[in-house]
């Protein structure tokens, strides 16, 4: 029976859906012990997502699942936080699908599939935007007509909330101090990347805005871009909004800069072509510039953290992102940066601004939020 002999009273399944993959963890509460985990890669199309979710449920349901938490992406201004999935949540996901077309449809599909396969298990949506609700209005507002903001929810929402929240809790624990008074910059760098300024444990600014398209360059998605460049090309090329959306989603970012399909940083580092070098230089420059800007926004900097597939694992990219930031007290220890593994400090002993590399755990944050809502 669930909970017998393992100090686990409730089990929460967290499927973490990507554009072509499904990661999952089954966590026990209140112990927060990982009971099962896995990953299904190279998923192509809705049918394969349904099959993957069905296989996960077949494997885990016999042991008991008390709730399912989803790392939902964009629900607009009404859904910035954690909510039981209902018709209003699904309607919001559909309404803001044009702002997150690679993400929202997958989660709508997951909700429909999980409801059909496990209708009696509570389903919770933990929106990525929730962690950024604490941003001051001056950081969240765009200079657009007031009716756009009030009627259509045009503002900076921010994403990667579960990852940045995890970093906001994990870094103080590693450093042996509380979050109070800590001015931290969290760099979630991967196929999708964003940076967050965290002060006193809460988000005060972040690079992604109304959609996951903005901010840093991503693998195939452009970063910050003058919207008039888009309008100019739509007029010149006769593109529809759907055609332009596909171009911006699939052919921009590091792939567009390098000419290397997929824009994977590992491929860029291995190829070393002029285009690949340019892409890496642009990426590192944007990270450096943002770290400096967020230090200014917070009145200083006490810690810098790198996470995500690139941030945790690429020593050379961490070096490129930190180069020239010595004036802020940021320095790397070359040996630590290149040889250590696990959650670690990669700056010299006694550095005024510790620099850390660590694995994120979005599923744990989603499970905690799910448990807090339900029990």
C-alpha positions in Angstrom: 0.0 0.0 0.0 1.2 3.6 -0.6 3.2 4.9 2.3 3.9 1.6 3.9 7.4 1.4 5.3 8.9 4.3 3.3 7.7 7.4 5.2 5.7 8.4 2.1 2.1 9.3 2.6 1.4 10.8 -0.8 2.9 10.4 -4.3 2.9 13.2 -6.8 3.7 12.6 -10.5 5.3 15.5 -12.4 5.5 15.0 -16.2 7.8 17.7 -17.6 7.0 18.0 -21.3 9.4 19.4 -23.9 8.8 20.0 -27.6 10.2 16.5 -28.4 10.7 14.8 -25.0 9.0 13.8 -21.8 10.8 13.7 -18.5 9.0 12.7 -15.3 9.6 12.2 -11.6 7.4 10.5 -9.0 8.0 12.2 -5.6 6.9 11.1 -2.2 5.5 13.6 0.3 6.3 14.8 2.9 9.7 13.2 2.5 10.3 14.7 -1.0 12.0 11.5 -1.9 12.3 10.7 -5.7 10.5 7.3 -6.0 10.9 7.0 -9.8 12.2 9.0 -12.7 12.7 8.6 -16.4 12.8 10.2 -19.8 11.3 9.5 -23.2 13.1 11.3 -26.1 12.5 11.9 -29.8 8.7 12.2 -29.5 7.1 13.2 -32.8 3.5 14.3 -32.8 0.5 14.1 -30.5 0.0 10.3 -30.9 3.5 9.6 -29.5 2.9 12.0 -26.6 -0.3 10.1 -25.7 1.6 6.8 -25.9 4.4 8.1 -23.7 2.1 9.4 -21.1 0.1 6.1 -21.1 3.3 4.1 -20.6 4.3 6.2 -17.7 0.9 5.8 -16.0 0.9 2.1 -16.7 4.3 1.8 -14.9 3.5 4.0 -11.9 -0.3 3.7 -11.2 -0.1 0.3 -9.5 2.1 1.8 -6.8 -0.3 4.7 -6.3 -0.4 8.3 -7.6 -2.3 10.8 -5.4 -1.8 13.9 -7.7 -0.3 15.0 -11.0 1.5 18.4 -11.2 2.1 20.0 -14.6 4.7 22.7 -15.3 2.3 24.8 -17.3 3.7 27.7 -19.4 1.4 30.6 -20.3 -2.0 31.3 -18.9 -2.0 35.1 -19.1 -2.6 37.5 -16.2 -5.4 35.5 -14.6 -3.2 32.4 -14.1 0.2 33.3 -12.7 0.5 30.8 -9.9 -0.7 27.3 -9.0 -4.3 26.1 -9.8 -6.5 23.0 -10.0 -7.0 22.3 -13.7 -10.5 23.2 -14.8 -12.3 24.6 -17.8 -11.0 28.2 -17.1 -7.3 27.0 -16.9 -7.7 25.1 -20.2 -9.4 28.2 -21.8 -6.5 30.4 -20.8 -4.0 28.0 -22.2 -5.8 28.1 -25.5 -6.2 31.9 -25.4 -2.4 32.4 -24.9 -1.4 29.5 -27.3 -0.3 32.1 -30.0 2.3 33.5 -27.4 3.6 30.0 -26.6 2.9 27.8 -29.6 5.6 25.3 -28.9 4.5 24.8 -25.3 0.8 25.4 -24.6 -0.5 22.8 -27.1 1.6 20.1 -25.6 0.2 20.8 -22.1 -3.4 21.0 -23.4 -2.8 17.6 -25.0 -1.3 16.3 -21.7 -4.3 17.5 -19.7 -6.7 15.8 -22.1 -4.7 12.6 -22.1 -4.3 12.4 -18.3 -7.9 13.2 -17.7 -8.9 10.4 -20.0 -6.5 7.8 -18.5 -6.6 8.8 -14.8 -9.8 10.8 -14.3 -9.9 10.4 -10.5 -6.4 11.8 -9.9 -6.3 15.6 -9.0 -4.5 17.5 -11.8 -2.7 20.8 -10.9 -1.1 23.4 -13.2 1.9 25.2 -11.8 2.5 28.1 -14.2 6.0 29.1 -15.1 5.0 32.8 -14.8 4.1 32.4 -11.1 7.6 33.0 -9.7 7.8 36.3 -11.5 4.6 37.8 -10.0 6.9 39.7 -7.5 8.5 41.8 -10.2 7.8 45.5 -9.6 5.5 47.2 -12.2 8.4 49.2 -13.6 10.1 46.0 -14.5 7.0 44.2 -15.8 5.4 47.0 -17.9 5.9 47.6 -21.6 5.5 51.0 -23.2 2.4 50.1 -25.1 -1.1 51.6 -25.2 -2.8 51.2 -21.9 -5.7 49.2 -23.4 -3.2 46.6 -24.6 -2.0 46.1 -21.1 -5.4 46.1 -19.4 -7.6 44.3 -21.9 -5.1 41.9 -23.5 -2.6 41.3 -20.8 0.4 42.6 -22.7 3.2 42.7 -20.1 6.5 41.0 -19.2 5.5 37.6 -17.6 8.8 35.7 -17.4 9.2 32.0 -17.7 11.5 29.1 -16.3 9.9 30.0 -13.0 10.3 26.5 -11.5 14.0 26.5 -12.3 14.7 30.0 -11.0 12.7 29.3 -7.8 14.8 26.2 -7.2 18.0 28.2 -7.7 16.7 30.8 -5.3 16.4 28.1 -2.6 19.3 25.9 -3.4 22.0 28.6 -3.7 21.5 30.0 -0.1 21.6 26.4 1.1 24.9 25.7 -0.6 26.4 29.0 0.7 25.1 28.3 4.2 23.1 31.5 4.5 19.6 32.7 4.3 17.9 34.2 1.2 17.3 37.5 3.1 19.6 40.2 1.8 21.0 37.9 -1.0 21.3 39.5 -4.4 21.5 36.6 -6.8 21.5 36.4 -10.6 20.2 33.0 -11.8 21.3 32.0 -15.4 19.1 29.1 -16.7 21.0 28.3 -19.9 20.0 25.5 -22.3 18.1 25.0 -25.5 15.8 27.6 -23.9 17.5 30.2 -21.8 16.6 33.0 -19.4 18.2 35.0 -16.6 16.5 36.2 -13.4 17.4 38.8 -10.9 16.5 37.4 -7.4 16.6 39.7 -4.4 15.6 38.4 -0.9 14.5 35.2 -2.5 12.0 36.7 -5.0 12.1 37.6 -8.7 12.6 41.3 -9.4 13.4 41.1 -13.1 13.8 38.5 -15.8 14.8 38.4 -19.5 11.8 36.6 -21.0 8.8 38.9 -21.5 5.3 38.4 -22.9 6.4 35.1 -24.6 9.3 32.6 -24.3 10.6 34.1 -27.5 12.2 37.2 -26.0 15.3 37.8 -24.0 18.4 35.7 -24.7 18.9 33.8 -28.0 17.6 30.3 -27.6 18.5 27.3 -29.7 16.1 28.0 -32.6 14.1 31.0 -31.2 15.3 34.6 -31.5 15.9 36.7 -28.5 15.1 40.3 -28.2 14.1 41.7 -31.6 12.8 45.0 -32.8 9.2 44.2 -33.8 9.5 46.6 -36.7 12.1 44.3 -38.3 9.4 41.6 -38.3 6.7 43.9 -39.8 9.2 45.1 -42.4 9.9 41.6 -43.6 6.3 40.5 -43.5 5.6 43.5 -45.9 8.5 42.7 -48.1 8.1 38.9 -48.3 4.3 38.8 -48.0 4.4 36.4 -45.0 1.3 35.6 -43.1 1.5 35.7 -39.3 1.6 31.9 -39.2 4.5 31.7 -41.7 6.5 34.4 -39.8 5.7 32.6 -36.5 7.3 29.4 -37.8 10.4 31.3 -39.1 10.9 32.9 -35.7 10.2 29.7 -33.7 12.3 27.2 -35.7 15.0 29.1 -37.7 16.2 31.9 -35.5 18.4 32.0 -32.3 21.7 30.2 -32.3 20.6 28.1 -35.3 20.0 31.3 -37.3 23.3 32.9 -36.2 25.4 29.8 -36.9 23.7 28.2 -39.8 23.7 24.9 -37.9 20.3 23.3 -37.6 19.0 22.8 -34.1 21.4 25.4 -32.6 22.7 23.0 -29.9 25.6 24.6 -28.1 27.5 21.2 -28.0 27.4 21.2 -31.8 28.5 24.8 -32.1 31.5 24.2 -29.8 32.5 21.1 -31.7 32.1 22.6 -35.2 34.0 25.9 -34.5 33.0 27.5 -37.8 32.8 31.3 -38.1 29.0 31.2 -37.8 29.3 28.9 -34.7 31.8 31.2 -33.1 29.6 34.2 -33.8 26.6 32.5 -32.2 28.5 31.6 -29.1 29.9 35.1 -28.9 26.5 36.7 -29.2 25.1 34.4 -26.6 27.9 35.0 -24.1 27.8 38.8 -24.7 24.0 38.9 -23.9 24.5 36.9 -20.7 27.4 39.2 -19.6 25.4 42.3 -20.4 22.4 41.1 -18.5 24.4 40.1 -15.4 25.8 43.6 -15.3 22.3 45.1 -15.8 20.8 43.0 -13.0 23.6 43.9 -10.6 22.7 47.6 -11.3 19.0 46.9 -10.7 19.6 45.2 -7.4 22.3 47.7 -6.2 25.0 45.0 -6.2 25.6 41.3 -6.5 26.2 38.6 -3.9 26.1 35.4 -5.9 25.9 34.2 -9.5 24.5 30.8 -10.5 24.5 28.8 -13.7 22.0 26.0 -14.3 20.3 24.3 -17.2 22.0 21.9 -19.6 24.5 24.5 -20.8 24.9 26.5 -17.5 25.6 23.4 -15.5 27.8 21.5 -17.9 29.7 23.8 -20.2 32.8 25.1 -18.5 33.9 27.1 -21.6 30.6 28.9 -21.9 30.7 29.8 -18.2 34.1 31.3 -18.8 32.9 33.3 -21.8 29.9 34.6 -19.8 32.0 35.7 -16.9 34.9 37.2 -18.9 35.2 40.9 -18.2 33.0 40.9 -15.1 35.9 41.1 -12.7 34.8 44.7 -11.8 31.7 43.2 -10.2 33.8 40.7 -8.1 33.1 37.8 -10.5 36.0 35.5 -11.1 36.3 31.8 -11.9 38.8 29.3 -10.6 39.9 27.6 -13.8 40.5 24.2 -12.1 37.3 24.2 -10.2 35.3 25.3 -13.2 36.7 22.6 -15.4 37.0 19.6 -13.1 34.4 19.7 -10.4 31.0 18.1 -10.8 27.7 18.1 -9.0 26.4 21.2 -7.3 29.5 23.3 -6.7 31.2 26.6 -6.3 33.4 27.3 -9.3 34.9 30.7 -8.1 38.1 30.9 -6.0 38.0 30.4 -2.2 36.9 33.5 -0.5 35.7 35.3 -3.7 33.5 38.3 -2.9 30.8 37.0 -5.4 30.6 33.2 -5.3 29.8 31.7 -8.7 28.0 28.4 -8.7 27.1 25.6 -11.2 24.3 23.4 -10.2 21.6 21.0 -11.5 18.1 22.4 -11.4 15.1 20.4 -10.2 11.9 21.8 -11.7 9.9 18.7 -10.9 10.5 19.1 -7.2 9.3 22.7 -7.2 6.1 21.7 -9.2 5.5 18.8 -6.7 5.9 21.1 -3.7 3.5 23.6 -5.2 1.0 20.8 -6.0 1.2 19.5 -2.4 0.8 23.0 -0.9 -2.4 23.6 -3.0 -4.0 20.2 -2.4 -3.0 19.4 1.2 
